[in-house]
Amino acid sequence: MPLSSSLFLAKDETIERIAPAKKGVYALYDRFAILIYYGSAINIQAAIFDHKYGKHKCTGSAYYFGYEESSDPSSREKELIEEYQRLNKKLPLCNEPVY
């Protein structure tokens, strides 16, 4: 089952206003709203900012984001990635293979 949130423009003021400083999962999308990354975090807002301004070359240009609070972010992230891979026969562009 995909993320339960809508897509939001990944501008600083939107991230600050919309993304919670709570644990959960998040998705990053390119300017065409194509999913490029699923992640999990203890602080969703901080994680999105880290992708935007950190050393993440692949996700640094994310244009949209979505999120979902979760009591078990790691398991939910794994579920989202497995579902994406099953439907698309590949990982999201910026997710690394998990062995």
C-alpha positions in Angstrom: 0.0 0.0 0.0 1.5 3.4 -1.0 2.1 6.3 1.3 -1.0 7.8 2.7 0.0 11.5 2.2 -0.4 13.8 -0.7 2.6 15.3 -2.6 4.0 18.6 -1.4 6.4 20.9 -3.0 9.9 20.5 -1.5 10.4 24.2 -0.6 11.9 25.1 2.7 8.8 26.8 4.1 6.6 23.8 3.0 8.9 21.3 4.6 8.9 23.3 7.8 5.1 23.7 7.8 4.0 20.2 6.6 6.7 17.6 7.4 6.5 16.5 11.0 9.5 16.2 13.4 8.2 12.7 14.2 9.3 9.2 13.2 7.9 7.7 10.0 8.6 7.2 6.3 9.0 9.7 3.5 9.1 9.6 -0.3 11.0 12.0 -2.6 9.9 12.7 -6.2 11.4 14.4 -9.2 9.9 17.4 -10.9 7.6 15.0 -13.0 6.3 13.5 -9.7 8.2 10.2 -10.4 9.2 8.5 -7.2 13.0 8.5 -6.7 13.5 7.5 -3.1 11.8 5.9 0.0 13.4 6.5 3.4 12.6 6.1 7.1 13.6 8.5 9.9 13.2 9.3 13.5 12.5 12.9 12.4 10.9 13.1 9.0 11.4 16.9 8.6 15.1 16.7 9.4 15.6 13.8 7.0 14.0 15.7 4.1 16.2 18.7 4.8 19.2 16.4 5.0 18.5 15.1 1.5 17.9 18.6 0.2 21.1 20.2 1.7 23.2 17.2 2.5 25.6 15.0 0.5 22.9 13.1 -1.3 23.6 13.8 -4.9 20.8 11.6 -6.2 18.0 13.0 -4.0 19.3 16.6 -3.6 17.2 17.8 -6.5 13.9 16.3 -5.1 11.0 18.5 -6.2 8.2 16.9 -4.2 7.9 14.9 -1.0 5.3 12.8 0.8 5.4 11.3 4.2 3.6 9.0 6.6 4.0 8.8 10.4 4.8 5.2 11.6 5.5 3.5 14.8 7.9 1.2 13.0 9.5 3.2 10.2 12.1 0.6 9.1 9.5 -2.1 8.5 7.2 0.3 6.7 10.1 1.5 4.5 10.9 -2.1 3.6 7.3 -2.8 2.8 7.1 0.3 0.5 10.3 -0.6 -1.3 9.3 -4.2 -1.8 5.9 -3.1 -3.2 7.5 -0.6 -5.6 10.0 -3.3 -6.7 7.3 -5.9 -7.2 5.2 -3.5 -9.4 8.0 -1.8 -11.3 10.6 -4.6 -11.5 13.3 -2.2 -10.1 14.1 -0.1 -7.1 13.3 3.6 -6.9 16.2 5.5 -8.7 18.0 6.6 -5.5 17.4 3.6 -3.3 20.3 1.2 -3.0 19.8 -2.6 -3.2 19.4 -4.3 0.1 21.0 -7.7 0.5 
